[in-house]
Amino acid sequence: MRENTKLVFIDNDNRDFWASGNHGSSISFLGEKLLVSWSHKHARDGQSSAIYASSADPVDYAWRPLAKIADNGEGGAVSKYPATNPVFHCDAGKMRLFWQMTSDGTQASAQLRMRAGNMSDAFDSIHSVGWTTPVDGDPLTTSVSGDDFLNAAAALYPNAWPLLNGAFEPKKSFEKAPSFSSEKGHNLAAPDVDAAAIDAMIDALFARIREFDNTYLKDVKQQLLENRPALGPILDRLRRFSDILRFFDALHAHMRRNTLIVFLYMVYDTYNMVVMRLTVFNMFSPDRYERGWQTRSQPQKIRLENGADRLLLPVHSDVVNLSVVLYSDDDGANWHYAETPILGRGTVEPSIVQRPSGKLTAFLRTKAPDLYLDRIAVSDSCDYGITWSPAVPILNASIKSRDSGISALSLKHSRFDPSLGPFVVVYTPDEDCRNLHLCVGFFGTTAGGGNRPLAWLEPVCLEQADNDCRISDPSVTEGDDGTLYVSCSYRVSNGDGVCEKICVIQYDGLRG
């Protein structure tokens, strides 16, 4: 066990329950009780699932009996309709649970669901919540104006990392992007992008373009052919898209390196836009924009400049690896799309924190880590979540990510001066997900420096799993005394084979 840490498993003696997979946990405080929810697979194929939760007092970690709080209909046993990735928002006695549920077993059909309930101030367990919506929830509907959102995504692509106005200029991209410190206590203007990193970016682009043909695009074309046979001639042409890559080998000896890199990104972006139009933004679908989105990170309530509150729900699409923030200005009654997505090439699962100035920063998982120098990506919003800057990698080389989940949190009760904007990022830096790290950063005061981070502290290892184990998908919350609590999936091997448990890691190293 690491210093200042304590690890406990939820309902560890329930062998039948833990024999299957459990993942996508979310942790929060309700009064003095910790509430943890997660997705439980009923079978090893993961084709059916339900959302479970349990609560405990962190003094003794006596977990209350497990409760199923959401499922995909018929007791959670409907084949191919998994319910996953629950997140909570609780305020003034109102509880809202958000998750995603597919309609045909594919992520392109994922639909956001919401279940509302009421609870007393003296929250004891999830069993005491008075739910006002059914166990399979209500669809979460959002409003968007015509093609504005899709067109905004297309317009932003040429300025997303590592391109700027259609040119491969990493240093200039960083001059226009948030400047995060690459050394503890210092801010630098540009990252170290060497030849090896550029070669890795090119290889990653090749892999992503091929992946579109072999997976997403193939599935989408088959689905559209079944529903819209008249589209056959158009879809036949898409089968030839990946042949563009053959030109790369033929032309690379005769073209400048920057020109070739820009050419590859243009191909990649074209694929993204095609898949967007045919899936998440399906132009033939009557419920356009309503499908394909998934939850992962906690909703956030932020304070606007006029003193009003705004509720933010970050979501993402695993189909096109795109993120967006939904927002509500009437306490969750109506939801709207942000005017721009959080655009990046393979950036998902945004986790949002608010700085002392009111500016927002989203930390994102990178599904194509080589494109982001093996680091977590960030995006900023200066208008309270309405528009977002293109995602760029953090300059701090210690905050690494090899396509694994992250969680960020603004600190309110730690030993640090809150006016400095302290925050934490919890992440797994290694590809095998055997180490769980925490790093503290400071945004600084609102005066000077553009409110950029002043420093990062040395990363702390919260947990190191054994060689045959894996720890992933953290969710973090803070107690009133500054203690941090992190829930995550812990994959272990036992007599029943490989299974996933949900654990909570308590960290006391930031208390005053």
C-alpha positions in Angstrom: 0.0 0.0 0.0 1.3 3.5 -0.9 1.9 6.2 1.8 -1.2 8.0 3.0 -3.5 5.7 1.1 -6.1 3.1 2.0 -7.8 0.6 -0.4 -11.1 -1.1 0.2 -13.3 -3.2 -2.1 -17.0 -2.8 -2.3 -18.9 -5.9 -1.0 -15.7 -8.0 -1.5 -17.3 -11.2 -0.1 -20.0 -11.4 -2.8 -18.3 -13.9 -5.1 -21.3 -14.4 -7.4 -21.6 -10.7 -8.1 -17.8 -10.2 -8.6 -17.5 -13.2 -11.0 -18.6 -10.9 -13.9 -17.3 -7.6 -15.1 -17.8 -4.3 -13.2 -16.6 -1.0 -14.6 -17.3 2.7 -15.3 -17.7 3.7 -11.6 -18.6 7.1 -10.3 -18.1 8.4 -6.8 -19.6 11.4 -4.9 -20.4 12.5 -1.4 -24.0 12.8 -0.2 -23.9 14.3 3.2 -21.4 12.3 5.1 -21.8 9.2 3.0 -19.8 8.1 0.0 -22.0 6.9 -2.9 -20.4 4.7 -5.6 -22.3 3.6 -8.7 -21.1 1.4 -11.6 -22.1 -0.8 -14.5 -22.4 -4.6 -13.8 -22.3 -7.1 -16.7 -24.6 -10.0 -16.1 -22.7 -12.3 -18.4 -19.1 -12.4 -19.6 -20.1 -11.4 -23.1 -21.2 -8.0 -21.7 -24.4 -8.1 -23.8 -26.7 -7.2 -20.9 -26.0 -5.1 -17.9 -27.5 -2.9 -15.2 -26.4 0.0 -13.0 -25.7 -0.8 -9.3 -24.7 1.4 -6.4 -23.7 1.2 -2.7 -22.9 3.7 0.0 -20.8 3.8 3.1 -19.4 6.0 5.8 -15.7 6.4 5.1 -15.0 6.0 8.9 -15.7 2.3 8.8 -16.5 1.5 5.1 -19.5 -0.6 6.1 -21.1 -0.8 2.7 -24.9 -0.9 2.5 -26.5 -3.7 0.5 -26.1 -3.4 -3.2 -29.0 -1.8 -5.1 -29.8 -1.9 -8.8 -30.7 1.7 -9.6 -31.0 1.5 -13.5 -31.2 -1.2 -16.2 -32.0 -1.6 -19.9 -35.5 -3.0 -19.3 -36.9 -6.3 -18.2 -34.7 -6.4 -15.2 -31.6 -5.6 -17.1 -31.6 -8.8 -19.0 -32.4 -7.4 -22.5 -29.8 -8.9 -24.8 -27.5 -6.4 -26.7 -28.8 -3.4 -24.8 -26.1 -2.7 -22.2 -26.6 0.1 -19.7 -23.2 1.6 -18.8 -21.2 4.6 -17.5 -23.4 6.0 -14.7 -22.8 9.5 -13.3 -24.6 11.4 -10.6 -25.5 15.0 -9.9 -27.0 15.7 -6.5 -28.1 19.1 -5.3 -30.7 20.5 -2.8 -32.2 17.1 -2.2 -32.6 16.4 -6.0 -30.7 13.4 -7.4 -30.2 12.8 -11.2 -28.5 9.7 -12.6 -27.2 9.8 -16.2 -26.0 6.9 -18.2 -26.0 5.6 -21.8 -28.0 2.7 -23.3 -27.7 1.3 -26.8 -30.7 0.3 -28.9 -29.0 -2.2 -31.2 -25.8 -3.1 -29.4 -23.6 -0.6 -31.3 -22.1 2.6 -29.8 -23.5 4.6 -32.7 -27.0 3.9 -31.3 -26.1 4.9 -27.8 -28.8 7.0 -26.1 -28.4 9.2 -23.0 -30.8 8.3 -20.3 -31.7 10.2 -17.1 -33.4 9.0 -13.9 -34.5 11.6 -11.3 -35.2 11.1 -7.6 -35.5 12.9 -4.3 -33.6 12.2 -1.1 -33.6 13.5 2.5 -30.8 15.6 3.9 -29.8 12.7 6.1 -28.8 10.4 3.3 -28.3 6.9 4.5 -28.3 4.6 1.5 -29.4 4.5 -2.1 -32.4 2.5 -0.9 -33.8 5.6 0.7 -34.0 7.6 -2.6 -37.5 8.2 -3.8 -37.2 7.7 -7.6 -39.7 9.6 -9.7 -38.8 8.0 -13.0 -38.7 4.3 -14.0 -35.7 2.0 -13.7 -34.8 2.4 -17.4 -35.1 6.2 -17.1 -36.2 8.8 -19.6 -34.3 9.7 -22.8 -32.3 12.9 -22.4 -33.3 15.2 -25.2 -31.2 18.2 -26.3 -31.7 21.1 -28.7 -29.3 22.1 -31.4 -29.8 24.6 -34.3 -29.7 23.0 -37.7 -26.3 22.1 -39.0 -24.4 24.6 -36.9 -22.8 22.1 -34.6 -21.6 19.8 -37.4 -20.3 22.8 -39.5 -18.5 24.1 -36.4 -16.7 20.8 -36.1 -15.7 20.9 -39.7 -14.4 24.5 -39.4 -12.3 23.7 -36.3 -10.5 20.6 -37.7 -7.8 22.6 -39.5 -6.9 24.3 -36.3 -6.8 21.2 -34.1 -3.5 19.9 -32.8 -1.0 19.6 -34.4 -2.2 21.7 -37.3 -2.7 25.4 -37.4 -4.6 26.9 -40.4 -3.9 23.7 -42.3 -0.2 23.7 -41.7 1.9 21.3 -39.5 3.3 23.8 -37.0 3.3 22.3 -33.5 5.1 25.2 -31.9 2.7 27.7 -33.4 -0.2 25.6 -32.3 0.9 25.8 -28.8 1.3 29.5 -28.9 -2.4 29.7 -29.8 -3.3 27.1 -27.2 -3.4 26.8 -23.4 0.1 27.0 -22.1 0.6 24.2 -19.5 3.8 23.8 -17.6 6.2 21.1 -18.8 8.4 21.5 -15.8 7.3 21.8 -12.1 7.0 25.5 -11.4 7.6 26.8 -14.9 5.6 27.6 -18.0 7.0 27.0 -21.4 5.7 28.2 -24.7 6.1 25.0 -26.7 6.5 21.2 -26.3 9.4 19.0 -27.3 8.2 17.5 -30.6 11.2 15.5 -31.9 11.5 13.4 -35.0 10.5 10.2 -33.2 7.3 11.9 -31.9 6.4 13.0 -35.4 7.0 9.5 -36.8 4.8 8.1 -34.1 2.1 10.6 -35.1 2.3 9.5 -38.7 2.0 5.8 -37.7 -1.0 6.6 -35.5 -2.7 8.4 -38.4 -2.2 5.4 -40.6 -3.7 3.1 -37.9 -6.7 5.4 -37.3 -7.5 5.7 -41.0 -7.4 1.9 -41.5 -9.5 1.4 -38.3 -12.3 3.5 -39.8 -12.5 1.1 -42.8 -12.1 -2.1 -40.7 -14.6 -1.2 -38.0 -16.7 1.8 -37.7 -17.2 2.6 -41.4 -17.9 -1.1 -42.2 -20.6 -1.3 -39.6 -22.2 2.0 -40.6 -22.3 1.0 -44.3 -23.9 -2.3 -43.5 -26.5 -0.7 -41.3 -27.3 2.0 -43.9 -27.5 -0.5 -46.7 -30.1 -2.4 -44.8 -32.2 0.7 -44.0 -31.5 2.7 -47.2 -30.8 0.4 -50.2 -30.8 3.5 -52.5 -27.6 4.6 -50.9 -25.7 1.6 -52.3 -23.8 3.4 -55.1 -22.6 6.1 -52.6 -21.5 3.6 -50.1 -19.7 1.6 -52.7 -17.4 4.6 -53.3 -16.6 4.7 -49.6 -15.0 1.3 -49.9 -12.2 2.9 -51.9 -11.4 5.7 -49.4 -8.5 3.9 -47.7 -6.8 3.5 -51.1 -5.7 7.1 -50.6 -3.1 5.8 -48.3 -1.3 4.1 -51.1 -0.4 7.5 -52.5 1.5 8.2 -49.4 4.2 5.6 -50.3 4.3 6.8 -53.9 4.6 10.5 -53.1 6.7 10.7 -49.9 10.0 10.8 -51.9 8.9 13.8 -53.9 7.0 15.9 -51.4 8.0 18.0 -48.4 7.5 16.2 -45.0 5.1 18.9 -43.8 3.0 18.6 -47.0 2.7 14.8 -46.5 1.7 15.2 -42.8 -1.0 17.7 -43.7 -2.2 15.4 -46.5 -2.6 12.6 -43.9 -4.5 14.8 -41.5 -6.8 15.8 -44.3 -7.6 12.2 -45.0 -8.2 11.5 -41.3 -10.5 14.6 -40.9 -12.4 13.6 -44.1 -13.1 10.2 -42.5 -14.2 11.8 -39.3 -16.7 14.0 -41.1 -18.0 11.1 -43.1 -18.6 9.0 -40.0 -20.1 11.9 -38.2 -22.7 12.5 -40.9 -23.6 8.8 -41.1 -23.7 7.9 -37.4 -23.9 10.4 -34.5 -25.1 13.1 -36.9 -27.0 10.8 -39.2 -28.7 13.0 -41.8 -31.3 10.2 -42.4 -32.3 9.8 -38.8 -35.5 11.5 -37.4 -33.8 11.8 -34.0 -30.7 13.5 -35.4 -28.0 14.4 -32.9 -29.7 12.3 -30.2 -27.7 9.1 -30.7 -24.1 8.0 -30.2 -23.3 10.0 -27.0 -21.9 8.4 -23.8 -21.4 9.6 -20.3 -18.2 9.1 -18.3 -17.3 12.1 -16.1 -19.3 13.7 -13.4 -21.7 16.6 -14.3 -20.6 20.0 -12.9 -22.5 22.9 -11.5 -20.7 26.2 -12.3 -21.4 29.8 -11.3 -21.9 32.3 -14.2 -20.7 35.9 -14.1 -24.3 37.1 -13.4 -24.5 34.8 -10.3 -26.8 32.2 -12.0 -26.0 28.5 -12.0 -25.3 26.4 -15.0 -25.2 22.6 -15.1 -22.7 21.0 -17.4 -22.9 17.3 -18.6 -19.7 16.3 -20.5 -20.3 13.5 -23.1 -18.4 11.8 -25.9 -18.7 9.5 -28.8 -16.5 6.4 -29.1 -17.6 6.1 -32.7 -15.9 9.3 -34.0 -13.8 10.0 -30.8 -15.4 13.4 -30.3 -16.5 15.2 -27.1 -19.1 17.8 -26.4 -20.6 19.5 -23.4 -24.3 19.7 -22.8 -25.6 22.5 -20.6 -28.7 23.4 -18.8 -29.6 26.8 -17.3 -32.9 25.6 -15.6 -31.6 22.9 -13.2 -31.7 20.1 -15.7 -35.2 20.6 -17.2 -33.9 21.5 -20.7 -30.5 20.7 -22.2 -28.6 22.3 -25.1 -25.5 21.5 -27.1 -22.5 23.8 -26.7 -22.0 25.8 -29.9 -18.7 24.0 -30.6 -17.6 20.5 -29.7 -14.3 19.9 -27.8 -12.5 19.1 -31.0 -9.5 16.8 -31.1 -8.3 13.9 -33.1 -9.2 11.0 -30.8 -10.0 12.9 -27.5 -12.9 11.7 -25.3 -14.3 11.6 -21.8 -13.8 15.3 -20.8 -13.5 16.0 -17.1 -14.1 19.6 -16.3 -12.8 22.0 -13.6 -13.5 25.7 -13.1 -10.7 28.1 -12.4 -10.8 31.0 -9.9 -11.5 33.4 -12.9 -14.5 31.4 -14.0 -12.7 29.9 -17.0 -13.2 26.2 -17.6 -10.6 23.6 -18.4 -11.5 20.1 -19.7 -9.0 17.3 -19.3 -9.5 14.6 -21.9 -8.5 11.0 -22.5 -6.6 10.4 -25.8 -7.7 7.4 -27.8 -4.8 8.0 -30.2 -2.0 8.6 -27.7 0.8 9.0 -30.2 -1.0 12.0 -31.7 -0.8 13.7 -28.3 2.8 12.8 -27.3 1.5 10.2 -24.9 -0.1 12.9 -22.7 -3.6 13.9 -21.5 -5.2 16.5 -23.7 -6.8 19.8 -22.5 -9.4 22.3 -23.9 -10.5 25.6 -22.5 -13.8 27.6 -22.5 -13.9 31.3 -21.7 -17.7 31.6 -22.0 -18.8 29.1 -19.4 -19.0 26.1 -21.6 -20.6 27.5 -24.8 -17.5 27.3 -27.0 -14.3 25.3 -26.5 -10.8 25.5 -27.9 -9.3 22.6 -29.9 -7.7 20.0 -27.7 -3.9 20.0 -27.2 -1.6 17.8 -25.1 -0.6 19.0 -21.6 3.1 20.1 -21.7 3.9 18.4 -18.4 5.6 15.2 -19.6 4.8 13.5 -16.3 1.1 13.6 -16.9 1.1 10.7 -19.4 -1.8 8.7 -20.9 -1.8 5.6 -23.0 -5.5 5.5 -23.9 -6.8 5.2 -20.3 -9.5 6.9 -18.2 -8.8 10.1 -16.2 -10.6 12.2 -13.7 -10.0 15.8 -12.7 -11.3 17.8 -9.7 -11.0 21.3 -8.4 -9.9 21.2 -4.7 -12.0 23.1 -2.2 -10.9 21.8 1.2 -7.2 20.8 0.8 -4.2 22.3 2.6 -3.6 24.6 -0.4 -4.7 28.2 -0.7 -8.0 28.0 -2.7 -7.3 31.3 -4.4 -4.5 29.6 -6.3 -7.0 27.3 -8.0 -5.6 23.9 -6.9 -6.8 20.9 -8.7 -6.0 17.2 -9.2 -5.8 14.9 -12.1 -6.0 11.1 -11.5 -4.8 8.9 -14.3 -3.0 5.7 -15.2 0.3 6.5 -17.1 1.2 3.0 -18.3 -0.4 1.1 -21.1 -1.0 -1.9 -18.9 -2.9 0.2 -16.3 -1.0 -1.2 -13.4 -0.3 2.2 -11.7 -2.7 4.8 -10.6 -1.2 8.3 -10.3 -2.4 11.6 -8.8 -0.9 15.0 -9.7 -1.7 18.4 -8.1 -1.7 21.5 -10.3 -2.4 25.2 -9.6 -4.2 27.6 -12.0 -3.0 30.6 -10.1 -4.9 33.8 -9.1 -7.1 35.7 -11.5 -4.5 38.5 -11.8 -1.8 38.2 -14.5 -0.5 35.3 -16.4 -3.7 34.7 -18.2 -4.8 32.5 -15.3 -2.5 29.7 -16.5 -1.2 27.0 -14.2 1.7 28.2 -12.0 3.0 24.7 -11.3 2.6 21.0 -11.1 3.7 19.0 -8.1 5.5 15.7 -8.3 3.0 12.9 -9.3 2.0 10.5 -6.5 1.4 6.8 -7.0 -1.8 5.9 -5.3 -1.8 2.2 -6.2 0.4 -0.3 -8.0 -1.4 -3.4 -9.1 0.2 -6.9 -9.4 1.4 -8.1 -12.8 -1.8 -10.0 -13.4 -4.0 -7.2 -12.3 -5.2 -4.0 -13.9 -6.6 -0.7 -12.4 -8.5 1.7 -14.6 -11.2 4.3 -15.1 -10.9 6.5 -11.9 -13.5 8.8 -10.5 -12.5 11.2 -7.8 -14.3 13.3 -5.1 -13.2 15.3 -2.0 -14.2 15.2 1.6 -14.8 18.2 3.8 -11.4 17.7 5.4 -9.4 17.5 2.1 -9.3 13.7 2.0 -9.6 12.4 -1.6 -11.6 9.3 -2.5 -11.0 7.6 -5.8 -13.2 4.8 -7.2 -12.0 2.6 -10.0 -12.2 -0.8 -11.6 -9.7 -3.4 -10.3 -9.3 -6.4 -12.6 -8.0 -9.5 -10.9 -7.5 -13.2 -11.7 -8.9 -15.9 -9.4 -10.4 -19.4 -9.6 -13.3 -18.1 -11.6 -11.1 -16.5 -14.2 -10.6 -12.8 -14.8 -13.1 -10.6 -13.1 -13.4 -6.9 -12.3 -14.2 -5.5 -8.8 -14.9 -1.9 -7.8 -12.6 -0.4 -5.2 -12.2 2.9 -3.4 -8.8 4.4 -2.6 -8.6 6.9 0.2 -5.7 9.5 0.0 -4.9 11.7 3.0 -1.9 13.4 1.6 -3.6 16.7 0.7 -5.3 17.4 4.0 -4.5 20.6 5.9 
